[in-house]
Amino acid sequence: MKKYIFLFAFVLSASIMRSQEIPDALRYSQDNLNGTARFRALSGAFGALGGDLSSLNVNPAGSAVFSNNQMTITLSNFNTKNKSNYFGTKNDEKNNSFDLNQAGAVFVFNDNNKTSNWNKFSVAVNYDNTNNFDNNIFSAGSNTNNSIDSYFLSYANFGNNGAPVPQQFVNRVQGESISDLYSFLGRNLPNKQFPRLNGFDAQQAFLAYQAFVINPADANNNNSPYLSNIPEGGNYYQENEVISAGYNGKLSFNAATSYKDKLYIGINLNSHFTDYTKTSNFYEENDTPLTSDDTVSRLEFKNDLYTYGTGFSFQIGAIAKLTNEARLGLAYESSTWYKLTDELSQSLVAVRGNTSGELPSEVVDPQTTNLYAPYKLQTPSKLTGSFAYVFGKKGLISIDYALKDYSNTKFKPENDTYFNNLNKEMRSTLTKTGEIRVGGEYKIKALSLRAGYRLEQSPYKNTAVMGDLTGYSAGLGYNFGSTKLDLSYANATRNTQQGFFNQGFTDGARIANTNNNVSLTLLFEL
């Protein structure tokens, strides 16, 4: 039975807890090329074409290509399938959702002054759901090497300057609730006596200690290292389920102009907003025979993360009509400067037993939400070069090539020790990528047939962590005159390695992800 140790009161100071990792940065740095059905059907290859509201996401000069006022609205179905392989055990998980994917309008003002070469001016407002986060991943299998106790021990034994978390932080005073101490650790660390002991570190040690997953090697030594109560050498059956939901939205305010209908120049001012939730539920049990000592036979660890915030970016671009058929495009998209806030809640349930039988479950549920201090994220900028060839009114072919250096991704403030180390890790782990998009369209009177291809390189130097993305698309459209109806289907696949936890216990599953998107766009000429 645990002895209660007096909890000393320390000088209070602000604490920034840590949940930010490289995958969190990439979540807001990568777009999924959502948009109108025509845009999706051509795999987003619109940098030298324009004339579509979602093309403004590639090149803002595209609004000056419009010949009249238009409004579009797009509904999409997002279907995600994940095939997981964890130590040879395979599982499938699917998710299906519907969303308002795009809505916008463009207004064209023609200059009838024949002495002016600037013959057109356009303004547009467009909303795109740039990323849909609805996703389910389930992994399960038998791990013969590692247990989740490595995760808790990594925090418990190396929290304070490489030393164990002092026991007075993880043991309750008589009558003190789990919620009280868990909240205290989150609010009041680091402090003057333990400046390098982060509140998140102490909370992980606290959860495991209260659930009897770990215990100090010497109960009489406050700075004793911790040992695991999960037996070694067994078969660890493990399950990890991750359920995410939310979106990343982008509202663009656009202005563009045309010079002699040969050169188009435009600018976007973009407002970004994100809302993301992720529930991670990890379960483990082992088949080691019970002994006279209490050992943990199974446990369940749950984490609920909620991230929300806003951001800003800008884009500039130009399209040059070399001939009536050939066009070149060049566009620059700035970094997106986000201000984000994270909220996290956790719980741990463990079951112990001995040769006398199974003991009651240890339920450690603080019922407390950690509200992290707001932080900033700067995503990498992007440069896109484009070429298009238009075959009169019969059709077209378009090619975009984009460059983005993910190693330039930054968490801020950069003078923060944790963010500084994380930024160094991203500079050494992430790399510059290329993305090619090819699209084509063929018209048969009022009917348009479309297809596209997309290849995006992995942002990681080690492509085993995340592979290249390959996408195909197709679609059709029908022109009713002042109204058009477009339909598209897009498919994208990518393989990733999903580590269940960021330190200590880093085993994970190989995930083959497939995204299918069906979009329907209704276009009105105003």
N, C-alpha and C positions, 0 to 999 in steps of 0.2 A: 504494500500500500504506500502511496506517495506521501512524503512528509511535506507539510506546507512550510514554505520559506517566506520570511518577511520581505515584502516588496518595497524597496527603497524608492523614495520620490526623488526624481532628478529635475534639474532645471528644464523647463519646456522650451522646445525650439521647433521651427517648421520642419516638416519631413516631406520629401518628394519620394514616393514609392516608385518602384520600377516594374513596368510591365511591357515597355517598348522593346521590340526586337526587330531584326531585319525583315521578317515577313510582314510586320506591321507597316514598315516604311514602303515595301513593295505594293502593299494593298492599295495605297493611295497614289502610287507612281505609275501604275499600269492601267490603261483603259481597255475596254472590251469592244471598242468600235461599234457601239450601239448607235441607232439613229433611224432615219427613214428606211422604208423597205427598199427603195432604189439604191440608197447608199450601202445598205447591207448586202444587196444582191451583187454589187460590184466590189465587194470586200473593202469598201472604203477608199478605193482608188479614185479620188476626186480632186487631187491637188491642182491639176491643170484644167479641170472642167468647170467647176462651179455650177451654178444653176440649180442647186439642191440645198435645202436649208441645213442639212447635216454636213454638207461639204464645207461649211464655215468652220467646223471643228478642225479641218485640215488646213484650209487656206481661206482667210477672211476676205480676200479679194473676190471670192466666188459670188457674193451677193450682187456685184455690179454686172454679172453676166445675165441676170434675170432681165427679161424684156417687159414684164408686167408684175403687178402686185400678186402675191400668193400667200396662202395659209395652208399649213399641213398639220395633221395630227396622226400619231402612230401608236398602235397598240401591239404589244409583243407578248409572246409566250416563251418563257425561259425554262428549258428542260436540261437538268444536269445529272450526269451519271458518273459515279466514282467506283472504280474497281480497286479494291485494296488487297495487298499481299503482305501478310505479316508472318514471318517465319514459315512460309509455305502454305498458310491458311488464307483462302481467298474469300472475300465478301463483296457484295454489290450493294450500293445504296443510291436511291434516286430522289430527285426533288423537282417539283414542277410548280411554276408560278406565272401569273399574268401581271402586266404592269402597263401604265401609260409611259411609253418609252421616249416619246418626242412630241413636242408641240412648239410651233413658231409661226412667224409671219415676216414677210419682207415687203418693203414699199419702195417703189422705183420712181424717181423724179427725173424726167427728161428735160434737158435744157434746149429750148428751141432757138436760142441765140446762135445764128449761123456763123458768127464771127468767133465763137468760142470753140476750142478744141476739146474742152472738158464737157462732154455732151450728156453725161448721165451721172446721177448721184443716187445712192441707195442706202437705206437703213433697215436693220433687221433685229428682231429679238427671237432667240431660239433657246429652248430647254431640251437637254439631252440627258437621259439616264446613262452616264458614261460607264457605270459598273453596277451590276446586280449581284449582291452578296448572298443571295439565298442559296444555301448549299448544305448537304448532309454527307458526312463521311463516317463510316463505321469500320473499325479494324478489330480483329480478334485473332489470337493464336497463342501457342505455348512457347514461352521464353525460358530456355534452360540455363541462361547465364545471369540475367540481371533482374532485380526487383525495383519497385518504385522507392524502396527505402533509400536508395542512392540519391534520389532527388532531395529528400528531407535532410539526410545527413550532409549533403553539400552545403546547405544553408546553415544547419545547426553547428557544424564544426568549423566553418570558415567565414562566419558572418562578421566578426569584429577583428579587423586587421589580421585575418588569417587564423584567429583563435576561436574556440567554441563560444557560442552565444551564452552569456552568463545565466545560470539557472534561475536567478531571481526574476529574469524576464519571462520565463516560460512556466513558472509555478505560481499558483494562485494563493493569495492570502485567504485564511479561513473566512468563508462567507462571500468572497469575491466571485462574480460570475465570469463565465467564459467570454461573454460579450464585453464586459468591462476591461479585462486585460488585453484582449485582442485589439480593442479600440485604442487603449493606452499605448500599445506598442506602435500602432500606426500613426498616432498623433505626435508622439514625443521622442521618436528616434530619427536622426541622430541627436545626441546631446553632448554636453561638454565632456562628460566622463568617457562616453563611447562615440566619438565623432564619426567613426567609419562604420558603425553598426546601423545598417538601414532598417527601417521599420518593417519592410517586406521580408527581409531575411529572418528577423525575429518572429514574425507571424508564422512563417512556414515551420520553424522549429517548434513554436508553441502548439500548432495544430497537431503535429506528430507526437509531441510529448504528452499532450492531454489525452490522445487516443491510444497511448501506450505502444505506439509504433517504434519509438526510440526511448531510451533511458540513459541517464548519465552513467559513465563507467564507475564513478565514485560519488555516491550520493552526499558525502560529507565535504566534497571539494566543489565549491561554486563554479570553478572554471574547468571542471572535468570534461573531457570529450564525451560525445554521445555514441552509444552503440545501438544496433538495430535489434528489435525483437522479432523480426521476420527471419525464419531459419534459412540457412544457406544450403545449397546443394539440391534444392527441390526443383520441381517443374512449376513454373509460374504461368498459370493461365491468365491472360490479360485481355481486356477489352478497352477500346478507346472510341468514344463517340463524340463527334464535333458537329454541332448544329449552328449554323450562322444564318443571319438574315440582315437585310438592310440594303442600302444603295449609296452610290456616289453621284450626286447631281451637279450639272453645270448649266448655268444661265448666262448666255452670251448676248452682249449688246454690241452690235456691229454697225460699221459705216464703211462705205466703199465708193469709189468713183471710177469712171472710164475715160480714157484719153483716146479720142479718135476711134473708139471701139477696137483699139489695137493693144492697149495696155490697161490693165485693171489693177487697182491698188486698194487694199483694205486693212482694217484694224478691228480687233475684238478686245473688249474688256470683259473678263469672265469672272463671275461669282460662283464659287464652289461651296457645296454643303454636303456633309456626310452624316450618316446615321447607321451604326453598325453594332450588332449584338452577336456574341458567340458564347455558346454553352458547351463546355468540355466536361465529359464525364468519364473518369477512368476507374476501371474495376480490376482487382487482382485477387487471385486465390492460389494457394499452394497445396500440394499433396504430401508434404513432409509429415511423418508420423508424430503424434503428440508425445511430449515428454513430461517429466514432473515440473519443469519450468513453464511459466506462461509464455506462449508464443502466438504471434498473429497469424491466423489462417486465411483471412480474407479482409479486404477493405475496399472502400469506394471514396474517391476524391473528386469533388465537383468544383468547377470554377465558372463563374458567370461574368463576362466582360462586356461593358457597354462603352463605345467610343462615339463621340459626336463633336462636331466643330464646323468651321467655315474656312474658306480660303479665297485667294485672289490670284489671277494670272492675266497675261495679255498675249495677244498674237498679232503679228504683222505679216503681210504677204502680198505677192504680186503674181499676175498671170499675163504672159505676153503671147499675143496671137501672131505667130511668125508668118503664117499664110492663112488662107481660109480654112485649111485642114489641120495644120500643125500648131500645137500650143505647148508652151513651157510654163511651169509654175515653180515658185520658190516661197517657202513660208517658214517663219520662226515662231515657236511657241516657248514662252518664258517658263521658268520654274513656277510651280504653284506654291504659294506661301500659305501653309495651313496653320491654324491655331486650334489645337485639339484638347479634349478632356477625356480621361478614362475613369470609369467606375468599375470596381471589382468586388465581388462577394465570393466567399469560399466556405466549404464545409467538408468534413472528413468523418467517415464512419468506419470503425475497425472492430473485428471480432477476434477475441483471443480464446485459447483453450489450453488444457493440460490433460494429463492422464485421468483426471477426475471428471472431465467433461468440458463442455463449452461454456464460457462465461457470457454474461449479458453484453450486448453491443455497447461500444463506447461511441457515443454520438457527440461530435464536436462541431456544433453549428452556431457560430457567433451571431448569426442574423444581423450582420453589420455590413454596410457597404463602404468600401474604401473609396473616397473621392480624391483622386490624384490632383496635384497642382497642374494647371494648364501648361502645355508645352507647345513648341513650334516644330513643324516639319517642312523642309524645303525639298521638293521633288526635282529631278533633273529636267533641264530644258530639252527641246527637240527641234531638229532642223529637217525639213522635208523638201526634196526636189522631185519634180513631176514632169511627165510628158504625156500628151494625149494627141491622138490623131482621129479627126472626125470625118467620116465618109459621107459628107453631105447630110441628107435626111435619112440615110440608110442605116447608119450605126456608128460605132466608135470603139476605140481601144484605148485604155488609159493605164499608166504605170506610175506608182509612187514609190520612192525609197526614202526612208526616214532613219535618222541617226539619233541615238539617245545614250548618254553616258550615266549609267545607274550608280557608278562609284562616286558621283557628285551629290548623291542624296545626303541630306544632313538633318540631324535633330538639333534643336537649339533650346537654350543657350549653349554655345559651343564650349564656353569655359567651365561648364558643369562637368565634373569628372566622369560621371557615368556616360553622358552624351558624347564627350570627347573620345572615350574608349570605343563606344559603339560606332561613331563616325569613322574611326581608324579601321575598325573591323570591316565596315562597308567598303571603304576604299580598297582594302586588300582582298575582299571576297567578291564584290560586284565588278562589273565590267561594262565596256561600251558595246552597244548592240546595234544591229541593223534590222530593219523591217522592210520587206518588199510586199507591195499590194498590186495586183493586176486585175483589171476588170474590163469586161466587154459588153456591148449592147448591140442588138440587131433589131431593126424595126420592119414590121410587115403591116403596112397601113397604120391602123390605130393600135396595133398590138406590138409590145416591145418584149424581146427575150433577152435575159441578162444572165451573166455568170461571172465568178471571180475566184481569186486564189490569194492566200495570205500566208506569209512565213515570217515569224518573229523570233529572233534569236533569244536564248536564255540570258537573263540579267546576271546569272552567276558564272564565274570563271569555271567552276566545277559543275558541269552539266548534269552530273548525277543527282545534284540537289534539286534542280529544276531544268527540264529539257526545253527544246525549242517548241514553239507553238505552230501548229499547221492548221490552216483553215480553208474550207471550200464553201462556195455560196452559189445560189441560183435564184432566179426570180422572173417575174413577168409583170407587165403593166398594161393597162388599157386606158386610152385617151377618149373620154366622152365629150371632149370639147373644153368647156370651162371647168370640168371636174375630171380628175384622174384617180384611178385606183391601182395601187401597187401591192404586190405580194412577194415575200422573199423567204428563203430558207438558208440558214448559215450553220455550219458545223465547224467546231474547233476542238483540237485534242492537244493535250500536254501531259507529260509524266513528271511527277514530283516525288520527293522523299519527305514524308511528314514525320518530323521528330515530335514525340508526344510532349516532351518538356524541354526547356532550353538549357538545363544544366543538370549534372549529376546522373540522372537517368535519361539518356538521349536516344535510346532505341526508338525506332519508328517504322512505319509501313511505307511500302512503295505504292503510290496512288496513280492510276491511269484515269485522267479526267477527260470527260467528253461533254461539251456544251452544244446543245442544239437550240436554235432560235428561229422562231417563225414570227414575222412582222407583217402587219397590214397597215398601209398608209392611205389616208384619204386627203386629196389635194384639191383646194379650191382656188380659182383665179378670182381676184377681187376687183 
